[in-house]
Amino acid sequence: MEGALQLPMIDLSSTDRTLLADSLRKACVENGFFYLRNHGIGEELIQRVFEGSRRFFGLSLEEKMKLLRKNHRGYSPLYSEMLNSNDNPKGDPKESIYFGAPEDISPYGNLNQWPPQEVLPCWRSTMEEYYKTILCVGKRVVSLMAVALNVDEDFFEKVGAFDPPAALLRPLRYPIAGEIDSSDKHMHGAGAHTDCGMITILVTDGVPGLQVCRDKLQKPQIWEDVHHLKGAFIVNIGDMMERWTNCLFKSTLHRVTQPTQERYSVAMLFDPSPDCVVECLKSCCNESSPPRFPPVRAADYHKENYKVTYGDQ
């Protein structure tokens, strides 16, 4: 079953922080997804990001394969990722590229892989600019979540979630059906899954495709379309935030249907720093509702997730 969903709206320009935190809490408890507007990132930068992404994915496969993913950075070709073996048994018919923090704010050196400047001028500087600005937006959202959870607004900073920044920026391209095997016509662009980090901030080119299932245990599952809203980001809760909140905040199942036209999106995956320990917040458990998950180091949780998704380290 499918329908349309009107997501709640979180407006970062609001001056009533208490009301904003209350609205955010309601959105995270009931939906696990929300729109974010007045986030401070200009349309001009977003369009430059999409223009560069289109140019990158328009390069020859040979050129893109020079940047093949290693250390969780670089190019991920069609069918290399399997988010749900039932939806897409041969892998997801999408391509993407991963970037971590720019070299000047990363202690790991430059793990990112970039096309040569002469092949794709300005894309690196554009993506690094976008990474830094969206990182600031994500920190604002996570600090609001802390307020909504009745802990100090800098709680996630103090437990080392952003030190060093481990978020991954991921431009994606979903090709039209004519570009993939005809036997794949019933596949999804991305199989049903939850994200494993804290939050994800998504911007799309407006082509439909994103769907959410707010109750993954319901049979049959009800899938609802998430419409593009110009100027607004789409934010969703990830598994680690669900663990921190003892399932109060929902890491909601979502997927991308196979688009009828080429579809581009850019996701910022806010993963906690590798050594950050994710354990139930004291404000989210008590005698009648004890912690549902043991504490876990973020890197260990991600390692298991990568094994399932990519079959690698």
Salt bridges, closest charged atoms under 4 A:
GLU2 OE2 - ARG255 NH2 3.25
ASP11 OD2 - ARG37 NE 3.40
GLU30 OE1 - LYS26 NZ 3.17
GLU43 OE2 - LYS230 NZ 3.86
GLU44 OE2 - ARG48 NE 2.68
GLU63 OE1 - LYS66 NZ 3.48
GLU81 OE1 - LYS94 NZ 2.43
GLU81 OE2 - ARG170 NH2 3.06
ASP87 OD2 - HIS188 ND1 3.94
ASP92 OD2 - LYS94 NZ 2.77
GLU95 OE1 - LYS64 NZ 2.97
GLU95 OE2 - ARG173 NH1 2.75
GLU103 OE1 - ARG124 NH2 3.90
ASP104 OD2 - LYS132 NZ 2.72
GLU128 OE2 - ARG124 NE 3.06
GLU129 OE1 - ARG48 NH2 3.18
ASP152 OD2 - LYS158 NZ 2.96
GLU153 OE1 - ARG17 NH2 2.65
ASP154 OD1 - LYS158 NZ 3.59
GLU179 OE2 - ARG173 NH2 2.45
ASP181 OD2 - LYS90 NZ 2.70
ASP184 OD2 - LYS90 NZ 3.75
ASP195 OD1 - HIS193 NE2 3.34
ASP195 OD1 - HIS254 NE2 3.25
GLU224 OE1 - ARG214 NE 2.81
GLU262 OE2 - ARG173 NE 2.66
ASP271 OD1 - HIS302 NE2 3.59
ASP275 OD1 - ARG297 NH2 2.87
ASP300 OD1 - ARG297 NH1 3.13
GLU304 OE2 - LYS307 NZ 3.48
ASP312 OD2 - ARG69 NH2 2.35
